[in-house]
Amino acid sequence: MIQWVGYAGSALIAISLMMGNIWRLRWVNLFGAATFATYGLTIRAWPVAILNSLIVLVDIWHLSRLARRRDEFRFFRVDPDSRYLEGLLTFWHDEVDRFFPGFGPDHLEGTEVRLVLRNMLPVGVFAWRDVGDGDARVILDWVTPDYRDLKNARFVLGAAPSEMGVDGIRRLVAKSSVPAHQKYLMRVGFVQLDPMSSTFVRSL
């Protein structure tokens, strides 16, 4: 059984090195190193135990720094036909397509578009269309892989009322049939209309 503990630790460390999100990378690496350190202690392989214990301490230090860091967020309005926006979405086409299958720049016609700036870096795009009756349809709510934590979502949803309230918008409506995107929507406060529906709503 102890060999399986070693295999599990090795697998977690290997998986962490394939992650783009530094927060998740550190957490998974920490669990992997802790598991591998336990394995080393159990079989009395002291170099393995000592090295991985040090990795655990390094991961904890980095995670504490990330938790204390205060990022600055801003919305930056761009036109739907902005060449910069088109270039950004073209560059990240495959990543955008993972969560919004078939999405193209033409889908932004008639929308309001905001770049999400994090410490003045463009890390996401939030676009919506006013569909009347106080509803806004979310056309695109996407973030680059390295910045996929809930801080971006908290900023976007916190800033949305002031951005949309002047137009009388009181509710966001999102449609998705992608399980990973549906999970994200529910984590940030959207409610699925019914278990068989691909429509999610959230009041501002």
C-alpha positions in Angstrom: 0.0 0.0 0.0 2.8 2.4 0.8 4.0 2.2 -2.8 0.6 3.6 -3.9 1.2 6.6 -1.6 4.4 7.2 -3.5 2.7 6.9 -6.8 -0.1 9.3 -5.7 2.4 11.9 -4.6 4.4 11.6 -7.9 1.2 11.9 -9.9 0.0 15.0 -8.0 3.4 16.7 -8.5 3.4 15.8 -12.2 -0.2 17.1 -12.6 0.7 20.4 -10.9 3.5 21.1 -13.3 1.0 20.9 -16.2 -1.3 23.6 -14.7 -1.4 27.2 -16.0 -3.1 28.7 -13.0 -0.4 29.4 -10.5 -2.8 29.2 -7.5 -4.0 25.7 -8.4 -0.5 24.7 -9.3 0.8 25.6 -5.8 -2.1 23.9 -4.1 -1.8 20.6 -6.0 2.0 20.7 -5.8 1.7 21.2 -2.0 -0.6 18.1 -1.6 1.7 16.1 -3.9 4.9 17.1 -2.0 3.2 16.4 1.4 2.1 12.9 0.2 5.6 12.2 -1.2 7.2 13.4 2.0 4.9 11.0 4.0 6.0 8.2 1.7 9.7 9.1 2.3 9.2 9.2 6.0 7.4 5.8 6.0 10.1 4.0 4.1 12.9 6.0 5.8 14.1 7.5 2.6 15.4 10.7 4.3 16.5 12.6 1.2 13.0 12.2 -0.3 11.3 13.2 2.9 13.5 16.2 3.5 13.3 17.6 -0.1 9.5 17.3 -0.3 9.1 18.8 3.2 11.0 21.8 2.0 8.8 21.9 -1.1 5.7 22.0 1.1 7.2 24.9 3.0 8.0 26.8 -0.2 4.4 26.2 -1.5 2.9 27.4 1.7 5.0 30.6 1.5 4.0 31.3 -2.1 0.3 30.6 -1.3 0.4 33.0 1.6 1.9 35.7 -0.7 -0.8 35.1 -3.3 -3.5 35.3 -0.7 -2.2 38.6 0.7 -1.7 40.2 -2.7 -4.2 42.9 -3.6 -4.9 43.2 -7.3 -6.4 46.3 -8.9 -9.2 45.7 -11.4 -10.7 48.0 -14.0 -13.2 47.9 -16.8 -12.1 49.3 -20.1 -14.7 49.9 -22.7 -13.9 48.9 -26.3 -16.0 48.9 -29.4 -17.3 45.5 -30.6 -15.4 45.9 -33.9 -12.1 46.9 -32.1 -9.1 45.5 -34.0 -7.3 44.9 -30.7 -10.3 43.0 -29.4 -10.5 40.9 -32.6 -6.7 40.2 -32.3 -7.1 39.2 -28.6 -9.9 36.8 -29.3 -8.2 35.4 -32.4 -5.1 34.7 -30.4 -7.0 32.9 -27.7 -9.5 31.3 -30.1 -9.1 27.7 -28.8 -9.4 28.7 -25.2 -12.5 30.8 -25.9 -14.0 28.0 -27.9 -13.7 25.6 -24.9 -16.3 27.6 -23.0 -18.2 29.3 -25.8 -18.2 26.8 -28.7 -18.5 28.4 -32.1 -18.0 31.9 -30.8 -16.7 34.4 -33.3 -16.2 38.2 -33.3 -19.4 38.6 -35.3 -21.3 37.5 -32.1 -20.3 40.8 -30.5 -22.4 42.9 -32.9 -24.7 45.2 -31.0 -23.1 44.4 -27.6 -21.4 46.4 -24.9 -17.9 45.1 -24.4 -15.5 45.6 -21.6 -11.9 44.4 -21.2 -11.2 43.3 -17.7 -7.9 44.9 -16.6 -6.0 43.3 -13.7 -3.1 45.4 -12.6 -3.5 47.1 -16.0 -3.1 43.8 -17.9 -6.0 42.7 -20.1 -7.0 39.4 -18.6 -10.6 39.0 -19.8 -13.5 40.1 -21.8 -17.0 40.7 -20.6 -19.7 41.4 -23.2 -23.5 41.7 -22.9 -26.6 42.7 -24.9 -29.6 44.4 -23.6 -32.6 42.2 -24.4 -35.2 44.3 -22.7 -37.4 43.9 -19.6 -34.4 44.7 -17.4 -32.4 41.7 -18.7 -29.0 41.6 -20.2 -27.8 38.5 -22.1 -24.2 37.6 -21.3 -22.5 37.0 -24.7 -19.0 36.5 -23.4 -17.5 36.2 -19.9 -14.0 34.9 -20.5 -10.6 35.1 -18.7 -7.2 34.0 -19.8 -6.0 30.7 -18.4 -3.4 32.2 -16.0 -6.0 34.4 -14.2 -8.9 31.9 -13.8 -9.7 32.6 -10.2 -12.9 34.0 -8.7 -11.3 37.4 -8.2 -12.1 38.4 -11.7 -15.7 37.2 -11.4 -16.2 39.1 -8.1 -14.9 42.3 -9.8 -17.0 41.9 -12.9 -20.2 41.1 -11.0 -19.5 43.8 -8.4 -18.9 46.4 -11.1 -21.8 45.3 -13.4 -24.6 47.2 -11.6 -22.8 50.6 -12.1 -22.0 49.7 -15.7 -25.5 48.4 -16.6 -27.8 50.1 -14.1 -28.0 53.3 -16.1 -29.7 51.3 -18.8 -32.2 49.8 -16.4 -30.7 46.4 -16.4 -31.5 44.4 -13.3 -30.7 40.8 -14.3 -28.0 38.9 -16.1 -29.0 35.9 -18.3 -26.4 33.4 -19.5 -26.8 30.3 -21.6 -24.4 27.5 -21.6 -24.3 23.7 -22.3 -20.6 23.4 -21.3 -20.4 21.6 -17.9 -17.3 23.5 -16.8 -18.9 26.8 -17.6 -22.2 25.8 -16.0 -20.3 25.0 -12.8 -18.6 28.4 -12.9 -21.9 30.2 -13.3 -23.4 28.5 -10.3 -20.3 29.2 -8.2 -20.7 33.0 -8.9 -24.3 33.1 -8.0 -26.2 32.3 -11.2 -29.3 30.0 -10.8 -30.3 27.4 -13.4 -33.9 27.9 -14.4 -34.5 24.2 -14.2 -32.4 21.0 -14.2 -32.9 20.5 -18.0 -32.3 24.1 -19.0 -29.1 25.7 -20.3 -30.3 29.1 -19.1 -28.9 30.7 -15.9 -29.9 33.9 -14.3 -28.5 36.3 -11.7 -29.9 39.5 -10.2 -27.7 42.5 -10.1 
